[in-house]
Amino acid sequence: MESTYFKRFRMDLDLGAVRQPPSLRRGYRLVAWNEALVDVHARAKFRAFRDEIDALVFPCLGSFEGCRRLMREIRKKPGFLPEATWLIACGSSPEDLQWCGTIQGVATAGSCGLIQNIGIVPGHRGLGLGSCLIEQALQGFRRHGLRVASLEVTSDNGRAVQLYQRLGFRRVRTLYKVVDGGQVAESAVAADGCLTTRGIEPAAVV
């Protein structure tokens, strides 16, 4: 079976500097975590990722059911952080309500906050919504006493890489993800050039 290799970057940010999240454009609002919103996050995730390269890297992102399973797995993680998990909505009535973006955060035992998924639905991009969601998640990490924020991004997603760099994230590792319809494996090249290889689950940081 032929394998496909996807190059991805791990990027980290020092949480020492306190920053004020940017203001949302008029008509948009942040929605904090609520247990009843699991499927809302999943649907926003699906709409944001279904036509993107990450749906090839992580096939679960290409279907609503896959995103629902992923969202429930994230919720069950021991370090799941409601303070770093947000939605963006627009519309003032049930008839015109739209869910425009989603982000989730998880804390590790090593004082690191992991951004699990950051997705903006097409039609709402280019408005600063992604920056606002990331800064809200970073605030949640800081309130939890975490020192570093971390995420992974597919290298071909140039706009996302540029956004993260603009927000202060720096590349610390290059990952080569193998997708062949069976086992998914990952090789990592750290900033010091050392190479390690490890198996991972298909549902991982996006």
RODO-2510 file (C-alpha; in nm, 4 decimals, decimal comma):
residues 206
     n   res          X          Y          Z
     1     m     0,0000     0,0000     0,0000
     2     e     0,1418     0,3379    -0,1006
     3     s     0,2080     0,5789     0,1840
     4     t     0,1680     0,9563     0,1846
     5     y     0,4009     1,1742     0,3903
     6     f     0,2869     1,5049     0,5390
     7     k     0,5373     1,7503     0,6821
     8     r     0,4182     1,9238     0,9980
     9     f     0,5677     2,1716     1,2420
    10     r     0,5422     2,1770     1,6173
    11     m     0,5384     2,5382     1,7340
    12     d     0,5721     2,6683     2,0906
    13     l     0,5024     2,9986     2,2638
    14     d     0,6313     3,1234     2,5993
    15     l     0,3277     3,2215     2,8084
    16     g     0,5235     3,4594     3,0308
    17     a     0,4094     3,7771     2,8547
    18     v     0,0486     3,8729     2,9312
    19     r    -0,1358     4,0040     2,6259
    20     q    -0,4796     4,1493     2,5708
    21     p    -0,6924     3,9515     2,3235
    22     p    -0,7939     4,1504     2,0138
    23     s    -1,1499     4,2728     1,9907
    24     l    -1,3941     4,0861     1,7719
    25     r    -1,5578     4,2583     1,4805
    26     r    -1,9080     4,3868     1,5298
    27     g    -2,1654     4,1100     1,5098
    28     y    -1,9341     3,8353     1,6390
    29     r    -1,9164     3,7114     1,9980
    30     l    -1,7209     3,4586     2,2010
    31     v    -1,9059     3,1648     2,3568
    32     a    -1,7464     2,9919     2,6557
    33     w    -1,7381     2,6165     2,7057
    34     n    -2,0586     2,4397     2,8003
    35     e    -2,1149     2,0635     2,8151
    36     a    -2,4140     2,1037     2,5848
    37     l    -2,1891     2,2457     2,3098
    38     v    -1,9852     1,9321     2,2285
    39     d    -2,1709     1,8741     1,9005
    40     v    -2,1622     2,2451     1,8173
    41     h    -1,7826     2,2382     1,8432
    42     a    -1,7792     1,9202     1,6329
    43     r    -1,9928     2,0732     1,3582
    44     a    -1,7857     2,3932     1,3495
    45     k    -1,4716     2,1773     1,3353
    46     f    -1,6124     1,9746     1,0457
    47     r    -1,7168     2,2816     0,8488
    48     a    -1,3748     2,4398     0,9054
    49     f    -1,1602     2,1373     0,8113
    50     r    -1,3572     1,9219     0,5673
    51     d    -1,2062     2,0794     0,2527
    52     e    -0,8610     2,1439     0,3980
    53     i    -0,5371     1,9451     0,3785
    54     d    -0,5734     1,8453     0,7440
    55     a    -0,8729     1,6294     0,6501
    56     l    -0,6230     1,4202     0,4507
    57     v    -0,3698     1,4113     0,7329
    58     f    -0,6416     1,3282     0,9880
    59     p    -0,9358     1,1636     0,8055
    60     c    -1,1627     1,2035     1,1092
    61     l    -1,1803     1,5751     1,0252
    62     g    -1,3471     1,4957     0,6933
    63     s    -1,6790     1,3868     0,8444
    64     f    -1,9119     1,5197     1,1097
    65     e    -1,9162     1,1857     1,2920
    66     g    -1,5372     1,1808     1,2934
    67     c    -1,5274     1,5324     1,4373
    68     r    -1,7863     1,4357     1,6968
    69     r    -1,5754     1,1389     1,8102
    70     l    -1,2655     1,3575     1,8184
    71     m    -1,4421     1,6263     2,0208
    72     r    -1,5653     1,3711     2,2727
    73     e    -1,2128     1,2278     2,3034
    74     i    -1,0724     1,5748     2,3666
    75     r    -1,3392     1,6375     2,6311
    76     k    -1,2445     1,3151     2,8111
    77     k    -0,8739     1,4006     2,8312
    78     p    -0,7630     1,4454     3,1962
    79     g    -0,6181     1,7884     3,1178
    80     f    -0,9129     1,9274     2,9219
    81     l    -0,9404     2,3007     2,9959
    82     p    -1,2817     2,4666     2,9624
    83     e    -1,1064     2,8055     3,0066
    84     a    -0,9096     2,7412     2,6846
    85     t    -1,2041     2,6051     2,4831
    86     w    -1,4155     2,8572     2,2924
    87     l    -1,6550     2,9113     2,0060
    88     i    -1,7240     3,2214     1,8008
    89     a    -2,0813     3,2885     1,6927
    90     c    -2,2555     3,5545     1,4897
    91     g    -2,6220     3,6368     1,4450
    92     s    -2,8664     3,7834     1,6929
    93     s    -3,1560     3,5391     1,6558
    94     p    -3,1952     3,1597     1,6278
    95     e    -3,2845     3,2042     1,2611
    96     d    -2,9549     3,3680     1,1622
    97     l    -2,7229     3,2132     1,4242
    98     q    -2,3944     3,0876     1,2767
    99     w    -2,1096     2,9087     1,4514
   100     c    -1,7960     3,0506     1,2910
   101     g    -1,4938     2,9124     1,4754
   102     t    -1,3744     2,6683     1,7414
   103     i    -1,0683     2,6045     1,9558
   104     q    -0,9930     2,3546     2,2336
   105     g    -0,7142     2,3446     2,4893
   106     v    -0,5631     2,0672     2,7013
   107     a    -0,3052     2,0926     2,9817
   108     t    -0,0215     1,8419     3,0137
   109     a     0,1489     1,7311     3,3321
   110     g     0,4551     1,9313     3,2273
   111     s     0,3036     2,2826     3,2468
   112     c     0,2294     2,2934     2,8734
   113     g    -0,0988     2,3945     2,7139
   114     l    -0,1819     2,2112     2,3905
   115     i    -0,4051     2,3772     2,1336
   116     q    -0,5953     2,0809     1,9929
   117     n    -0,7847     2,2340     1,7027
   118     i    -0,8252     2,5887     1,5793
   119     g    -1,0668     2,6174     1,2892
   120     i    -1,2511     2,9059     1,1236
   121     v    -1,5424     2,8265     0,8933
   122     p    -1,5030     2,9496     0,5317
   123     g    -1,6844     3,2765     0,4818
   124     h    -1,5613     3,4077     0,8167
   125     r    -1,1879     3,3964     0,7495
   126     g    -0,9617     3,6984     0,7193
   127     l    -1,1492     3,8822     0,9962
   128     g    -0,9101     3,8155     1,2846
   129     l    -1,1304     3,5448     1,4392
   130     g    -0,8471     3,2917     1,4544
   131     s    -0,6193     3,5360     1,6375
   132     c    -0,8961     3,6095     1,8864
   133     l    -0,9623     3,2411     1,9572
   134     i    -0,5932     3,1670     2,0054
   135     e    -0,5460     3,4588     2,2439
   136     q    -0,8508     3,3457     2,4458
   137     a    -0,7023     2,9967     2,4730
   138     l    -0,3665     3,1436     2,5792
   139     q    -0,5397     3,3404     2,8541
   140     g    -0,6987     3,0173     2,9740
   141     f    -0,3575     2,8491     2,9825
   142     r    -0,2119     3,1370     3,1845
   143     r    -0,4976     3,1273     3,4349
   144     h    -0,4213     2,7583     3,4811
   145     g    -0,0566     2,8404     3,5590
   146     l     0,0890     2,6915     3,2405
   147     r     0,4210     2,8173     3,1065
   148     v     0,4252     2,7128     2,7404
   149     a     0,1616     2,6824     2,4687
   150     s     0,2129     2,4329     2,1885
   151     l     0,0418     2,3360     1,8635
   152     e     0,1075     2,1446     1,5430
   153     v     0,0406     2,2626     1,1882
   154     t     0,0803     2,1084     0,8435
   155     s     0,3657     2,2882     0,6672
   156     d     0,1631     2,3347     0,3467
   157     n    -0,0903     2,5421     0,5421
   158     g     0,1088     2,8593     0,4860
   159     r    -0,1545     3,1029     0,6125
   160     a    -0,1815     2,9193     0,9438
   161     v     0,1976     2,9026     0,9841
   162     q     0,2217     3,2776     0,9216
   163     l    -0,0576     3,3476     1,1709
   164     y     0,1123     3,1477     1,4443
   165     q     0,4455     3,3146     1,3780
   166     r     0,2821     3,6568     1,3928
   167     l     0,1355     3,5658     1,7326
   168     g     0,4807     3,4697     1,8609
   169     f     0,4926     3,0916     1,8110
   170     r     0,8291     2,9529     1,7079
   171     r     0,9046     2,6286     1,5283
   172     v     1,0747     2,3744     1,7555
   173     r     1,0315     2,0447     1,5714
   174     t     0,9537     1,9064     1,2267
   175     l     0,7254     1,6028     1,2113
   176     y     0,6782     1,3678     0,9168
   177     k     0,3416     1,2003     0,9393
   178     v     0,2777     0,8859     0,7358
   179     v    -0,0793     0,8106     0,6276
   180     d    -0,1381     0,4840     0,4451
   181     g    -0,4902     0,3837     0,5468
   182     g    -0,3523     0,1624     0,8205
   183     q    -0,1143     0,2533     1,0987
   184     v    -0,0159     0,6171     1,1221
   185     a     0,3440     0,6797     1,2226
   186     e     0,5383     0,9929     1,2931
   187     s     0,9065     1,0818     1,2745
   188     a     1,0240     1,3932     1,4521
   189     v     1,3292     1,6110     1,3912
   190     a     1,3949     1,8367     1,6878
   191     a     1,5547     2,1799     1,6672
   192     d     1,8901     2,0220     1,7563
   193     g     1,8674     1,7898     1,4559
   194     c     1,8070     1,4698     1,6549
   195     l     1,5681     1,2227     1,4899
   196     t     1,3151     1,0144     1,6826
   197     t     1,0342     0,7900     1,5628
   198     r     0,7144     0,7026     1,7496
   199     g     0,3690     0,5670     1,6799
   200     i     0,0707     0,7988     1,7280
   201     e    -0,3054     0,7791     1,7016
   202     p    -0,4689     0,9254     1,3881
   203     a    -0,6592     1,1781     1,6024
   204     a    -0,3917     1,4263     1,7043
   205     v    -0,3262     1,7972     1,7307
   206     v    -0,4277     1,9932     1,4209
***
